Amino acid sequence: MAQGEGIVVIGAGVVGLTTALALLERGHRVQVRAESIETPPASWAAPAMFTPYPGPEEGLRRRWTESAFAALARLAREHPESGVVMGPLRELFHAPREIPEWSASLLSIRPIAAAPPLVQAHDSLRPVIDMVRYLPWLRDRVVARGGVLQERRVDSLDAVLREGFDAAVLCAGTGSGELARDPRVRPMHGQVAHVPNDIGLDHSVHDDGPGGHTTYVFRFSDRLVVGGTFEANRPAVGTDPAAIEAILERGRTMLRLDGHPRWSDLGSVVLEARGAARPTRGAAGVYEDVRVGPDPEHGRRLIHHYGHGRQGATLSWATSTEVADLLGGSLHAA
């Protein structure tokens, strides 16, 4: 790879910023370029909890999940100011669920009693990622390490490469589909409500989506985030009052099944509603076929890094490390 202008990372969401940090740690000069630096839509609207989803390759999923868990657990220990902490999650199941042994061990999963209509319930311990704090922390770390943040729309990958960068890394979320001409990338719109934790909830709760609607109440230090929706091929940012109220009602039902005494008070005040499209990738029924690797035409001058869907915050450190491995150490490092 010829010496040029360093590496440009296209996209300023959690995947793009984490990629930039991984490359800066290898000694690269890095510019992050995105249409919106402060409010990247999907990451800005995400809750987020460490929730790995099944992918096409179980072995790859396990490697990425274990690597990402270790990185986020380290942040929780060493950088609590990042907004990453280790926290309890309770999962409620209306249908039996098999948990791989490696996953149960990694997440300290412990079965607990479940009353009808539930058939199964688990407690676990995993990273809780407060995106309200985490995204600004990532941006600050990128700048502190010498990275440059540039608010500028990218319409052509070829045009970016002609600027003389050593390499470009495509992390543009739903925009990656158009830029990479990848028809497998699809927007999946999601909505959440931020509400005060005035009910004293001391753990997060998640269910398996009875009736096709997965519900979660994620607990953060200063609020709860209740979700969500999963609407195919809806790219726009925004929320619908009726959808938000339906989410809150499902959250109340879930907390009632969990036995919380104040379940009916959930969401009596809504602090904020957020909505955006997740960058899913895959065929029908598959949403997280993450693409990480060199472009067939440009080789390592263009690295694709997108399609994380619902697990951008979950897997970003693992897949970003893989990108950094592909590009190696900086040619400009002392």
N, C-alpha and C positions, 0 to 999 in steps of 0.2 A: 504494500500500500504506500503510495507516494506521500511525502510530507506536504500538507496543505494547510487548510484553515481549521483543523481539528474536526470535531464531530458535531453534527447538528441533530438534535432530538426533536422530532416533530410531534408535538402534543404536550400539554402541561397538566394532564390529569395525574392520578396517583401512579400510573404505569410510566408515563413520560418522566416525571420528576424522580422516581426511584431509579429509572434507567440512567438519568443524568448523574445522580449521586454515585451509582456503581461505576460509571465511567470516570468520573472525577477522582474516585478513590484509586483508580489504576493510573492516574497521571495524565489523562487526556484533557485537552482543552475542549470545553463543551458549551454549545449554545442551545438553549431550549426555545423553540419557536412555536407559537400557537396563536390562534385568533383571539382567545381569551386566556390570560394568564391567571387572573384572580379568581374567576368562577368557571373552571372547566366543567361543562354541564353534568356529565355522568358522575364524576367524583364529587362535585359540589353537593349533589343530591343524595349520595350514598350514605348509609348509617354509620359504620360498618362493623360487622362481626366476622371473625375468622370462620368462614363457612366454605370449605372445599366442596365442589360438585363433581360428579362422575365425568370423566372424559373418555375419549376413544381408546386411550392406552392406559391401562391400570398401573403398569410399572412406572410410566412417566408421571402419572398423577401422584403416586406415592412419593417419588423422589422430590417433586416440586413441593408437595404438601409438607414433607418433613423439613426441607430446607427453609421454606417460608416460615414455618412455625418457629424454628430456631432463631431466625433473624428477628421476628417480631417479639419473641420472648426476651431476646437480648435488649431490644429497645425498651421494653417494659421495665427491665431491671436497671438499665444504665441511663435511659433518657425518659423519665416519666413526664417531663415537660412536653414530649412529643404528642401526648394524648393517647398513647398506647399503654394499656394496662392489662393484666391478666384478670379475668372475671368469670363468674359462673354462668353457665347457660343450661336451661332446662328445655329438653325437647319432648314434645308430646306427639304420640303417633296414634292415628286411627286405623292403621293397617300395619301388620308386622314388618319390621325392618331389620335386615341383616347388616351388622357393622363389621367391617374387616378387622381382624385382630390387631393389625398394626395401627389402625386408626383409633381403636378403643384405647390402646396403650398410650399413644401420643397425646390424646385429648383427655386422659384420665376419666374415661366414660364409666359411669356407675349406674346400673339399672336401679330404678325405684318403683314403688307400687303405683299401679295405674288403675283407676276406676272407670267403668263403662261411661261413655262410649269409647274411651281410650283403651287400647290393647297393650300399650307399651309406653314407657317413659324413661328418660335418661337424664342424669346430671353430668356435666362435664366442665372442664376448666380450659379456657382458650383465650387468645388475644382479643381484646375489645378495642376497636380503632375509632377514636372520636375524630371524624373527618373535619369537623369545625376547627379543631386545633391542629390536626395532623397535616393537612395540606399547607397551611402557612408555615409550619415547622419545616416541612420538606423544602419549600421555596427558600426559606431563610438559609437552610443548610447548603443548598445548591449555590446560592450567592456567596456565602461565607467561604466556600471552597473554590471560588473563582469562576463559577459558571455564569453565563449571561442569559438573562430572560428577555426575550424579544416578542412583543405582541404584533404578530404579522401573519396574515392568512397565507396558507400554502395551497396553490392550485395545481402544481405540477412537480412530481418528484424529479423528473429529468432537469427541470429548471433549477431546482435546489442543488443537484449534483454538479451542474455547470458553474456554480459559484465557487468551486474549488475546495470544497470540504473533503477531508480524507474519507468520510463515510457519513451516511445519514441513517437514522434509526426511526422507523415509522411506528409511532405510538398514538395515532390520532383518533382512537376510539371509533365511533361510527363513521367518521370521515375517512378512516383507513380503507373502507370498501371501495369508495370512488377513486381514491388516489392510487391504490394498488390494483384496481380493476378486479376486485375479488367479489364475485356475486354471493359468496357464502356469508358475508357480513350483513347482519340485519339489525335494525333498531328495535329494541324491546323497551317500551316505556314503563317506568315505575314511579309511583307516588308514595310519599311518606308524610307523616305528621309529627312535628316536634311538640311535646307537651311536658308540663312540669311533673316531676315525680312527687306529687302531693299525696300519693297513696302509700308511700313507704315501701315500694318494691325493692327487694334487695338482690334480685338476680334477673337475668334476661330470660325470655321465654320465646320458643319457636315451635311451630307445628308443621305437620307434613302435608298441609294443603288439602283438607277434605273439601270435596266439591270443586277442586281446581284452584283454590285460593290459598296460597301459603300466607300465614300471618306470623308476625314477629313483634315483640316488644323488647327493644334493646335498651339496656340501662347504661347511662353515662353519668358522669359526676354531677351534672347540673340539670339533667332532663332525661326524658324517655323519648325514643324514636319508635313510632308505630308504623308498620307497613304490612303489606304493600300490594302493588298491582304489577301485572306482567302482560302488557299489551303489545302484540306483534305488529311490526311495521308502522309504529307511530313514532316519528322522529322528533316531534316538537317538544320544547321545554314547556312545562306548565302543569297545573293541577286542576282538578274538577271538585267543587264542593261536595257533590253527591258521592264521588269516589272516596274522598277523605272521610266522610261520615261512615261509609260502609266499612272502611278499614278500621276505624275506631270501634265500631260495633263488633266486628270480628275479634278485635283485640280484647274487648270486654268478655266476650264468650270464652276466649282462650284462658283468660285469667280466672274466670269462674271455674273452669275445668281444672285449673291448677290449684284451686282452693284458696285464692286470695280473698280476704274478707271485704276488700273495698273495690272489687272488680268493676262495679257499676259506676264508679267515679272516674275511671280512666278517661282522659281527654275532655273533661268538663271545661277546660281552657285549652285552646290551641295556640301555641306560641308562634308557629310558622308551619307552612306546608311547602314541600319541595317536590319537584318532579322533573325527570329528564329521561333520555333514552340510553339504555345500556348497549354497549357494543358487542352483541352476541355474534357467534360465528358457528356455522355447521349446517348440516342437512336437517330435514324435518325431524323435530324431536330432540335435536342436539343443539345446545346453546353455548357450550364452552370448549370448542375445538380451537384452542389457542395456537396461533401461528407464531413460531419463533425460528428464524433462520434466514440465511442469505437469499437474496433475490435471484431467480434463475438467470436473468440477463446480466445484472450488474455485479453478481457475486457479493463479496463482503463490503463493497462500497455502499450497498443498500441492505439493511437488515430489517426484516419485518418482525414486529412485536405488538400484536394486537389480537382481539377476539376473546378477551377474558370474561366477557359477559358479567355475571353476578359475582365474580371472584377476583376483581381487579386488585382491591386492597389485600385480599387473602394471599394471592400468589405473586404479587408484584416483585418482592425481593428475590424469589427463586428464579423467575423468568428473566429479571434484569441482570442477575448474576450470570445467567447463561449467555445473555447478549454481550456482557463484558468479557466473558471467556472467549467468545467468537472473535472479538476485536482485539484481544490481547492488551499488552501494556502500551503506553504512549511512546511514539517515536521521538517525542520532544522531552520526555522525562529526563531529569539529570541522572 
